[in-house]
């Protein structure tokens, strides 16, 4: 009797062998992130139903926000839907944008467009929905500001009577930088509310990108936030010192001229 060796079939790869998407496949490009946040801002400003649905998600887990999927899911790529951290970042930022006062939306500042500007403002015209991508205006806005910049701006406004005390801002920022991914999402609503209550601008697109990468690059992001905070305050201090020197020089010149 002859024995025929069985030909093995293709082996099924184990979970460890299944290639995972590269970071570049799931982290939104700055232009795409800004297109998303601009669109969420515009829709939340224009439609109270959208605003209510999105802000109900503040502080909630992905599985507890079925009312948000209609507005967020279409912005996620197939690769992003397999990355919980990235999904969570999109939903968190969308809910925080919607939780602002209606007059604080960027779209609210563009309600009276120029005659040569499409309705909705120059940026919104280029970011009208998920299918359009970042658009020309979003692509031009390369400059971004981290949450560290925002807290420094709050302190600077405090010097004008409407912002944050430096001790309060630094305490809150240091608290955020010590958080795990879960902790960061838990503490962000309070931190953002502290900023927005004082009309401090938050760069939502930059925050979205930072949240997407927190688990993998938190050390770098934390360092950047803290550096941005302290460098912004230092530059403001130097600016005020120069202005004071100029003022004193003007006063001295005036005194000399009057004496002559």
Secondary structure, 3 states (H helix, E strand, C coil): CCCCCCCCCCCCCCHHHCCCCCHHHHCCCHHHHHHHHHHHHHHHHHCHHHHHHHHCCCCCCHHHCHHHHHHHHHHCCCCHHHCHHHHHHHHHHHHHHHCCCHHHCHHHHHCCCCCCCCCCCCCHHHCCCHHHCCHHHHHHCCCCCCHHHHHHHHHHHHCCCCCCCHHHHHHHHHHHHCCCHHHHHHHHHHHHHHHHCCCCCCCHHHHHHHHHHHHHHHHHHHHHHHHHHHHHHHHHHHHHHHHHHHHHHHHHHHHHHHHC
